[in-house]
């Protein structure tokens, strides 16, 4: 699952006999379907995938906060490098905002350019 899978979609459930207004039911794209959880192996596999994705997000956040606390280290972990490069490709203003918000724990844009030059 990625960010696109988390977009909500609206489904209308049938109206109850007591109510004339249909109730809105929100679900997430990629939610479990009945036939997905019929077999225990499918359910376990889906849960392990979701757990792994959430842990990777938590690891990236933990790396960022460790970097803030540790000040002065010049090496950047691979996850932080990837995040910095992707964010700078999407929007330079967003990159500057995140860099300023997290007290310069992300590398300077000149450093990003050096990484790109040396990696080619």
KOLSE-979264 format. One record per atom (N, C-alpha, C, O): residue in one letter; x, y, z; atom name. Coordinates in Angstrom, 1 decimal, padded with zeros to 4 digits, m for minus. Example, Ala and Ser with C-alpha at 12.3 -4.5 7.8 and 13.67 -1.06 7.14 Angstrom:
! residues 2
NODE   code        X        Y        Z   site
NODE      a    013.2   m005.7    007.8      N
NODE      a    012.3   m004.5    007.8     CA
NODE      a    013.2   m003.3    007.8      C
NODE      a    014.2   m003.3    008.5      O
NODE      s    012.8   m002.2    007.1      N
NODE      s    013.7   m001.1    007.1     CA
NODE      s    012.9    000.0    007.9      C
NODE      s    013.4    001.1    008.0      O
//
This chain:
! residues 120
NODE   code        X        Y        Z   site
NODE      x    000.8   m001.2    000.0      N
NODE      x    000.0    000.0    000.0     CA
NODE      x    000.9    001.2    000.0      C
NODE      x    001.9    001.3    000.7      O
NODE      x    000.5    002.2   m000.7      N
NODE      x    001.2    003.5   m000.7     CA
NODE      x    000.2    004.6   m000.4      C
NODE      x   m001.0    004.3   m000.1      O
NODE      x    000.6    005.8   m000.6      N
NODE      x   m000.2    007.0   m000.2     CA
NODE      x   m001.5    007.0   m001.0      C
NODE      x   m002.5    007.5   m000.5      O
NODE      x   m001.5    006.5   m002.2      N
NODE      x   m002.7    006.5   m003.0     CA
NODE      x   m003.8    005.6   m002.4      C
NODE      x   m005.0    005.9   m002.5      O
NODE      x   m003.3    004.5   m001.8      N
NODE      x   m004.2    003.6   m001.2     CA
NODE      x   m005.0    004.1    000.0      C
NODE      x   m006.0    003.6    000.4      O
NODE      x   m004.5    005.2    000.5      N
NODE      x   m005.1    005.7    001.7     CA
NODE      x   m006.2    006.8    001.4      C
NODE      x   m006.8    007.3    002.4      O
NODE      x   m006.4    007.1    000.2      N
NODE      x   m007.4    008.0   m000.2     CA
NODE      x   m008.8    007.4    000.2      C
NODE      x   m009.1    006.3   m000.1      O
NODE      x   m009.6    008.3    000.8      N
NODE      x   m011.0    007.8    001.1     CA
NODE      x   m011.9    007.9    000.0      C
NODE      x   m011.8    008.7   m000.9      O
NODE      x   m012.8    006.9   m000.1      N
NODE      x   m013.9    007.0   m001.0     CA
NODE      x   m015.2    006.8   m000.3      C
NODE      x   m015.3    006.2    000.8      O
NODE      x   m016.3    007.4   m000.8      N
NODE      x   m017.6    007.4   m000.1     CA
NODE      x   m018.4    006.2   m000.7      C
NODE      x   m018.5    006.1   m001.9      O
NODE      x   m019.0    005.5    000.2      N
NODE      x   m020.0    004.5   m000.2     CA
NODE      x   m021.2    004.7    000.5      C
NODE      x   m021.2    005.1    001.7      O
NODE      x   m022.3    004.6   m000.1      N
NODE      x   m023.6    004.8    000.6     CA
NODE      x   m024.2    003.4    000.9      C
NODE      x   m024.3    002.5    000.0      O
NODE      x   m024.5    003.2    002.2      N
NODE      x   m025.1    002.0    002.6     CA
NODE      x   m026.6    002.1    002.4      C
NODE      x   m027.2    003.2    002.3      O
NODE      x   m027.3    001.0    002.2      N
NODE      x   m028.8    001.0    002.0     CA
NODE      x   m029.4    001.7    003.2      C
NODE      x   m028.9    001.6    004.4      O
NODE      x   m030.5    002.3    003.0      N
NODE      x   m031.2    003.0    004.1     CA
NODE      x   m031.8    002.0    005.0      C
NODE      x   m032.3    000.9    004.6      O
NODE      x   m031.9    002.3    006.3      N
NODE      x   m032.6    001.5    007.3     CA
NODE      x   m034.1    001.8    007.2      C
NODE      x   m034.5    002.8    006.6      O
NODE      x   m034.9    000.9    007.7      N
NODE      x   m036.3    001.1    007.7     CA
NODE      x   m036.7    002.3    008.6      C
NODE      x   m037.7    002.9    008.3      O
NODE      x   m035.9    002.6    009.6      N
NODE      x   m036.2    003.7    010.5     CA
NODE      x   m035.8    005.1    009.9      C
NODE      x   m036.2    006.1    010.4      O
NODE      x   m034.9    005.1    009.0      N
NODE      x   m034.4    006.3    008.5     CA
NODE      x   m034.6    006.4    007.0      C
NODE      x   m034.5    005.4    006.2      O
NODE      x   m034.9    007.6    006.5      N
NODE      x   m035.1    007.8    005.1     CA
NODE      x   m033.8    008.4    004.4      C
NODE      x   m033.7    008.4    003.2      O
NODE      x   m032.8    008.8    005.2      N
NODE      x   m031.6    009.3    004.7     CA
NODE      x   m030.5    008.2    004.7      C
NODE      x   m030.3    007.5    005.7      O
NODE      x   m029.9    008.0    003.6      N
NODE      x   m028.9    007.0    003.5     CA
NODE      x   m027.7    007.4    004.4      C
NODE      x   m027.3    008.6    004.4      O
NODE      x   m027.1    006.4    005.0      N
NODE      x   m025.9    006.7    005.9     CA
NODE      x   m024.7    006.6    005.0      C
NODE      x   m024.5    005.7    004.2      O
NODE      x   m023.7    007.5    005.3      N
NODE      x   m022.5    007.5    004.6     CA
NODE      x   m021.5    006.5    005.3      C
NODE      x   m021.4    006.6    006.5      O
NODE      x   m020.9    005.7    004.6      N
NODE      x   m019.9    004.8    005.1     CA
NODE      x   m018.6    005.1    004.4      C
NODE      x   m018.5    005.0    003.2      O
NODE      x   m017.6    005.4    005.2      N
NODE      x   m016.2    005.7    004.6     CA
NODE      x   m015.4    004.5    004.7      C
NODE      x   m015.4    003.8    005.8      O
NODE      x   m014.7    004.2    003.7      N
NODE      x   m013.7    003.1    003.7     CA
NODE      x   m012.4    003.6    003.0      C
NODE      x   m012.5    004.6    002.3      O
NODE      x   m011.4    002.9    003.2      N
NODE      x   m010.1    003.2    002.5     CA
NODE      x   m009.9    002.4    001.3      C
NODE      x   m010.2    001.2    001.4      O
NODE      x   m009.4    002.9    000.3      N
NODE      x   m009.1    002.1   m000.9     CA
NODE      x   m008.0    001.1   m000.5      C
NODE      x   m007.0    001.5    000.1      O
NODE      x   m008.2   m000.1   m000.8      N
NODE      x   m007.2   m001.1   m000.3     CA
NODE      x   m007.6   m001.8    001.0      C
NODE      x   m006.8   m002.6    001.5      O
NODE      x   m008.8   m001.4    001.5      N
NODE      x   m009.2   m002.1    002.8     CA
NODE      x   m009.4   m003.6    002.5      C
NODE      x   m009.4   m004.0    001.3      O
NODE      x   m009.5   m004.3    003.6      N
NODE      x   m009.7   m005.8    003.4     CA
NODE      x   m011.1   m006.0    002.9      C
NODE      x   m012.1   m005.4    003.3      O
NODE      x   m011.2   m007.0    002.0      N
NODE      x   m012.5   m007.5    001.5     CA
NODE      x   m012.8   m008.8    002.2      C
NODE      x   m011.9   m009.5    002.7      O
NODE      x   m014.0   m009.2    002.1      N
NODE      x   m014.4   m010.5    002.8     CA
NODE      x   m013.6   m011.7    002.3      C
NODE      x   m013.2   m012.5    003.1      O
NODE      x   m013.4   m011.8    001.0      N
NODE      x   m012.7   m012.9    000.5     CA
NODE      x   m011.2   m012.9    000.8      C
NODE      x   m010.5   m013.9    000.7      O
NODE      x   m010.7   m011.7    001.1      N
NODE      x   m009.3   m011.6    001.5     CA
NODE      x   m009.0   m012.2    002.9      C
NODE      x   m007.9   m012.7    003.1      O
NODE      x   m009.9   m012.1    003.7      N
NODE      x   m009.7   m012.6    005.1     CA
NODE      x   m010.4   m013.9    005.4      C
NODE      x   m010.4   m014.4    006.5      O
NODE      x   m010.9   m014.6    004.3      N
NODE      x   m011.5   m015.9    004.5     CA
NODE      x   m010.4   m016.9    004.9      C
NODE      x   m010.7   m017.8    005.7      O
NODE      x   m009.3   m016.8    004.2      N
NODE      x   m008.2   m017.8    004.6     CA
NODE      x   m007.2   m017.1    005.5      C
NODE      x   m006.9   m015.9    005.3      O
NODE      x   m006.8   m017.8    006.6      N
NODE      x   m005.9   m017.2    007.5     CA
NODE      x   m004.5   m016.7    006.9      C
NODE      x   m003.9   m015.8    007.3      O
NODE      x   m004.1   m017.5    005.9      N
NODE      x   m002.8   m017.1    005.3     CA
NODE      x   m002.9   m015.8    004.6      C
NODE      x   m001.9   m015.0    004.6      O
NODE      x   m004.0   m015.5    003.9      N
NODE      x   m004.1   m014.2    003.2     CA
NODE      x   m004.2   m013.1    004.2      C
NODE      x   m003.6   m012.0    004.0      O
NODE      x   m004.9   m013.3    005.3      N
NODE      x   m005.1   m012.2    006.3     CA
NODE      x   m003.7   m012.0    006.9      C
NODE      x   m003.4   m010.8    007.2      O
NODE      x   m003.0   m013.0    007.3      N
NODE      x   m001.6   m012.8    007.9     CA
NODE      x   m000.7   m012.1    006.9      C
NODE      x    000.1   m011.2    007.3      O
NODE      x   m000.8   m012.4    005.6      N
NODE      x    000.1   m011.8    004.7     CA
NODE      x   m000.2   m010.3    004.5      C
NODE      x    000.7   m009.5    004.5      O
NODE      x   m001.5   m010.0    004.5      N
NODE      x   m001.9   m008.6    004.4     CA
NODE      x   m001.5   m007.8    005.6      C
NODE      x   m001.0   m006.7    005.5      O
NODE      x   m001.7   m008.4    006.8      N
NODE      x   m001.3   m007.7    008.0     CA
NODE      x    000.2   m007.5    008.1      C
NODE      x    000.7   m006.5    008.6      O
NODE      x    001.0   m008.5    007.6      N
NODE      x    002.4   m008.3    007.7     CA
NODE      x    002.9   m007.3    006.7      C
NODE      x    003.9   m006.5    007.0      O
NODE      x    002.3   m007.1    005.6      N
NODE      x    002.6   m006.1    004.6     CA
NODE      x    002.3   m004.7    005.2      C
NODE      x    003.2   m003.8    005.1      O
NODE      x    001.2   m004.6    005.8      N
NODE      x    000.8   m003.3    006.4     CA
NODE      x    001.8   m002.9    007.6      C
NODE      x    002.2   m001.8    007.7      O
NODE      x    002.1   m003.9    008.4      N
NODE      x    003.0   m003.7    009.5     CA
NODE      x    004.4   m003.3    009.0      C
NODE      x    005.0   m002.4    009.6      O
NODE      x    004.9   m003.9    008.0      N
NODE      x    006.2   m003.6    007.4     CA
NODE      x    006.2   m002.2    006.9      C
NODE      x    007.2   m001.4    007.1      O
NODE      x    005.2   m001.7    006.2      N
NODE      x    005.1   m000.4    005.7     CA
NODE      x    005.1    000.6    006.8      C
NODE      x    005.7    001.7    006.7      O
NODE      x    004.3    000.4    007.8      N
NODE      x    004.2    001.3    008.9     CA
NODE      x    005.5    001.4    009.7      C
NODE      x    005.9    002.5    010.1      O
NODE      x    006.2    000.3    009.8      N
NODE      x    007.5    000.3    010.5     CA
NODE      x    008.5    001.1    009.7      C
NODE      x    009.4    001.8    010.3      O
NODE      x    008.5    001.0    008.4      N
NODE      x    009.5    001.7    007.6     CA
NODE      x    009.2    003.2    007.7      C
NODE      x    010.2    004.0    007.7      O
NODE      x    008.0    003.6    007.8      N
NODE      x    007.7    005.1    008.0     CA
NODE      x    008.2    005.5    009.4      C
NODE      x    008.7    006.6    009.5      O
NODE      x    008.0    004.7    010.4      N
NODE      x    008.4    005.0    011.7     CA
NODE      x    009.9    005.0    011.8      C
NODE      x    010.5    005.9    012.5      O
NODE      x    010.6    004.2    011.1      N
NODE      x    012.1    004.2    011.1     CA
NODE      x    012.6    005.5    010.5      C
NODE      x    013.6    006.0    011.0      O
NODE      x    012.0    005.9    009.4      N
NODE      x    012.5    007.2    008.8     CA
NODE      x    012.3    008.4    009.8      C
NODE      x    013.1    009.2    009.9      O
NODE      x    011.1    008.4    010.5      N
NODE      x    010.9    009.4    011.4     CA
NODE      x    011.8    009.4    012.6      C
NODE      x    012.3    010.4    013.1      O
NODE      x    012.1    008.2    013.1      N
NODE      x    013.1    008.0    014.2     CA
NODE      x    014.5    008.4    013.8      C
NODE      x    015.2    009.0    014.6      O
NODE      x    014.9    008.1    012.6      N
NODE      x    016.2    008.6    012.1     CA
NODE      x    016.3    010.1    012.1      C
NODE      x    017.3    010.6    012.4      O
NODE      x    015.2    010.7    011.6      N
NODE      x    015.2    012.2    011.6     CA
NODE      x    015.3    012.8    013.0      C
NODE      x    016.1    013.7    013.2      O
NODE      x    014.6    012.2    013.9      N
NODE      x    014.7    012.8    015.3     CA
NODE      x    016.0    012.5    016.0      C
NODE      x    016.5    013.3    016.7      O
NODE      x    016.6    011.4    015.7      N
NODE      x    017.9    011.1    016.2     CA
NODE      x    018.9    012.1    015.7      C
NODE      x    019.8    012.5    016.4      O
NODE      x    018.7    012.4    014.4      N
NODE      x    019.6    013.4    013.8     CA
NODE      x    019.5    014.7    014.4      C
NODE      x    020.5    015.4    014.6      O
NODE      x    018.3    015.1    014.8      N
NODE      x    018.1    016.4    015.4     CA
NODE      x    018.8    016.5    016.8      C
NODE      x    019.5    017.4    017.1      O
NODE      x    018.7    015.4    017.5      N
NODE      x    019.3    015.3    018.9     CA
NODE      x    020.8    015.3    018.8      C
NODE      x    021.5    015.8    019.7      O
NODE      x    021.4    014.6    017.8      N
NODE      x    022.8    014.3    017.7     CA
NODE      x    023.6    015.5    017.2      C
NODE      x    024.8    015.4    017.3      O
NODE      x    023.1    016.5    016.6      N
NODE      x    023.8    017.6    016.0     CA
NODE      x    025.3    017.4    015.7      C
NODE      x    026.0    016.9    016.6      O
NODE      x    025.7    017.9    014.6      N
NODE      x    027.1    017.9    014.3     CA
NODE      x    027.6    016.7    013.5      C
NODE      x    028.7    016.6    013.0      O
NODE      x    026.7    015.7    013.3      N
NODE      x    027.2    014.5    012.5     CA
NODE      x    027.1    014.9    011.0      C
NODE      x    026.1    015.5    010.6      O
NODE      x    028.1    014.5    010.2      N
NODE      x    028.1    014.9    008.8     CA
NODE      x    027.6    013.9    007.9      C
NODE      x    027.3    014.2    006.7      O
NODE      x    027.5    012.6    008.3      N
NODE      x    027.0    011.6    007.5     CA
NODE      x    025.5    011.5    007.5      C
NODE      x    024.9    011.6    008.6      O
NODE      x    024.9    011.2    006.4      N
NODE      x    023.5    011.1    006.3     CA
NODE      x    023.1    009.6    006.0      C
NODE      x    023.7    009.1    005.1      O
NODE      x    022.2    009.0    006.8      N
NODE      x    021.8    007.7    006.5     CA
NODE      x    021.1    007.6    005.1      C
NODE      x    020.6    008.6    004.6      O
NODE      x    021.1    006.4    004.5      N
NODE      x    020.5    006.2    003.2     CA
NODE      x    019.1    006.6    003.1      C
NODE      x    018.6    007.2    002.1      O
NODE      x    018.3    006.3    004.2      N
NODE      x    016.9    006.6    004.1     CA
NODE      x    016.7    008.2    004.1      C
NODE      x    015.8    008.7    003.4      O
NODE      x    017.5    008.9    004.9      N
NODE      x    017.4    010.3    005.0     CA
NODE      x    017.8    010.9    003.7      C
NODE      x    017.3    011.9    003.2      O
NODE      x    018.9    010.4    003.0      N
NODE      x    019.3    010.9    001.7     CA
NODE      x    018.2    010.7    000.7      C
NODE      x    017.9    011.6   m000.1      O
NODE      x    017.5    009.5    000.7      N
NODE      x    016.5    009.3   m000.3     CA
NODE      x    015.3    010.2   m000.1      C
NODE      x    014.8    010.8   m001.0      O
NODE      x    014.9    010.4    001.2      N
NODE      x    013.8    011.3    001.5     CA
NODE      x    014.2    012.8    001.1      C
NODE      x    013.3    013.4    000.5      O
NODE      x    015.4    013.2    001.3      N
NODE      x    015.8    014.6    001.0     CA
NODE      x    015.8    014.8   m000.5      C
NODE      x    015.3    015.8   m001.0      O
NODE      x    016.3    013.8   m001.3      N
NODE      x    016.3    013.9   m002.7     CA
NODE      x    014.9    013.9   m003.3      C
NODE      x    014.6    014.7   m004.2      O
NODE      x    014.1    013.0   m002.8      N
NODE      x    012.7    013.0   m003.4     CA
NODE      x    012.0    014.2   m003.1      C
NODE      x    011.3    014.8   m003.9      O
NODE      x    012.1    014.7   m001.8      N
NODE      x    011.4    015.9   m001.5     CA
NODE      x    011.9    017.1   m002.3      C
NODE      x    011.1    018.0   m002.7      O
NODE      x    013.2    017.2   m002.5      N
NODE      x    013.7    018.3   m003.3     CA
NODE      x    013.3    018.3   m004.7      C
NODE      x    013.1    019.3   m005.4      O
NODE      x    013.1    017.1   m005.3      N
NODE      x    012.6    016.9   m006.6     CA
NODE      x    011.2    017.4   m006.8      C
NODE      x    010.8    018.0   m007.8      O
NODE      x    010.4    017.1   m005.8      N
NODE      x    009.0    017.5   m005.8     CA
NODE      x    008.8    019.0   m005.7      C
NODE      x    008.1    019.6   m006.5      O
NODE      x    009.4    019.6   m004.7      N
NODE      x    009.3    021.0   m004.5     CA
NODE      x    010.4    021.5   m003.7      C
NODE      x    010.7    021.1   m002.6      O
NODE      x    011.1    022.5   m004.2      N
NODE      x    012.3    023.1   m003.5     CA
NODE      x    011.8    023.9   m002.3      C
NODE      x    012.4    024.0   m001.3      O
NODE      x    010.6    024.6   m002.5      N
NODE      x    010.1    025.4   m001.3     CA
NODE      x    009.6    024.4   m000.2      C
NODE      x    009.8    024.8    001.0      O
NODE      x    009.0    023.3   m000.5      N
NODE      x    008.7    022.3    000.5     CA
NODE      x    009.9    021.8    001.2      C
NODE      x    009.9    021.6    002.4      O
NODE      x    011.0    021.6    000.5      N
NODE      x    012.2    021.1    001.0     CA
NODE      x    012.8    022.1    002.0      C
NODE      x    013.2    021.8    003.1      O
NODE      x    012.8    023.4    001.6      N
NODE      x    013.3    024.5    002.5     CA
NODE      x    012.5    024.6    003.7      C
NODE      x    013.0    024.8    004.8      O
NODE      x    011.1    024.4    003.6      N
NODE      x    010.2    024.5    004.8     CA
NODE      x    010.6    023.4    005.7      C
NODE      x    010.7    023.6    006.9      O
NODE      x    010.7    022.2    005.2      N
NODE      x    011.0    021.0    006.1     CA
NODE      x    012.3    021.2    006.7      C
NODE      x    012.5    020.9    007.9      O
NODE      x    013.3    021.6    006.0      N
NODE      x    014.7    021.8    006.5     CA
NODE      x    014.7    022.9    007.6      C
NODE      x    015.3    022.7    008.6      O
NODE      x    013.9    024.0    007.4      N
NODE      x    013.8    025.0    008.4     CA
NODE      x    013.1    024.5    009.7      C
NODE      x    013.5    024.8    010.8      O
NODE      x    012.0    023.8    009.4      N
NODE      x    011.2    023.3    010.6     CA
NODE      x    012.0    022.3    011.4      C
NODE      x    011.8    022.3    012.7      O
NODE      x    012.7    021.4    010.8      N
NODE      x    013.5    020.4    011.6     CA
NODE      x    014.9    020.9    011.9      C
NODE      x    015.8    020.0    012.0      O
NODE      x    015.1    022.2    012.0      N
NODE      x    016.4    022.7    012.5     CA
NODE      x    017.6    022.3    011.7      C
NODE      x    018.5    021.8    012.2      O
NODE      x    017.5    022.4    010.4      N
NODE      x    018.6    022.1    009.5     CA
NODE      x    019.1    020.6    009.6      C
NODE      x    020.3    020.4    009.4      O
NODE      x    018.3    019.7    009.9      N
NODE      x    018.7    018.3    010.0     CA
NODE      x    018.8    017.7    008.6      C
NODE      x    019.4    016.6    008.4      O
NODE      x    018.2    018.3    007.6      N
NODE      x    018.3    017.9    006.2     CA
NODE      x    019.5    018.6    005.6      C
NODE      x    019.8    019.7    006.0      O
NODE      x    020.2    018.0    004.6      N
NODE      x    021.3    018.6    004.0     CA
NODE      x    021.0    019.9    003.2      C
NODE      x    019.8    020.1    002.8      O
NODE      x    022.0    020.8    003.1      N
NODE      x    021.8    022.0    002.3     CA
NODE      x    021.6    021.6    000.8      C
NODE      x    022.1    020.5    000.4      O
NODE      x    020.8    022.3    000.0      N
NODE      x    020.6    022.0   m001.4     CA
NODE      x    021.9    021.8   m002.2      C
NODE      x    021.9    021.1   m003.1      O
NODE      x    022.9    022.5   m001.8      N
NODE      x    024.2    022.3   m002.5     CA
NODE      x    024.7    020.9   m002.3      C
NODE      x    025.3    020.3   m003.2      O
NODE      x    024.5    020.4   m001.1      N
NODE      x    024.9    019.0   m000.8     CA
NODE      x    024.2    018.0   m001.7      C
NODE      x    024.7    017.0   m002.2      O
NODE      x    022.9    018.3   m001.9      N
NODE      x    022.0    017.4   m002.7     CA
NODE      x    022.6    017.4   m004.1      C
NODE      x    022.7    016.4   m004.8      O
NODE      x    023.0    018.6   m004.6      N
NODE      x    023.5    018.7   m006.0     CA
NODE      x    024.8    017.9   m006.1      C
NODE      x    025.1    017.2   m007.1      O
NODE      x    025.6    018.0   m005.1      N
NODE      x    026.9    017.2   m005.1     CA
NODE      x    026.6    015.7   m005.1      C
NODE      x    027.3    015.0   m005.8      O
NODE      x    025.6    015.3   m004.3      N
NODE      x    025.3    013.8   m004.3     CA
NODE      x    024.9    013.4   m005.7      C
NODE      x    025.3    012.3   m006.2      O
NODE      x    024.1    014.2   m006.4      N
NODE      x    023.6    013.9   m007.8     CA
NODE      x    024.8    013.9   m008.7      C
NODE      x    024.8    013.0   m009.6      O
NODE      x    025.7    014.8   m008.6      N
NODE      x    026.9    014.8   m009.6     CA
NODE      x    027.8    013.6   m009.4      C
NODE      x    028.2    013.0   m010.3      O
NODE      x    028.0    013.3   m008.1      N
NODE      x    029.0    012.2   m007.8     CA
NODE      x    028.3    010.8   m008.0      C
NODE      x    029.0    009.8   m008.3      O
NODE      x    027.0    010.7   m008.0      N
NODE      x    026.4    009.4   m008.2     CA
NODE      x    026.2    009.1   m009.7      C
NODE      x    026.0    007.9   m010.0      O
NODE      x    026.3    010.0   m010.6      N
NODE      x    026.2    009.7   m012.0     CA
NODE      x    027.5    009.2   m012.6      C
NODE      x    027.5    008.9   m013.8      O
//
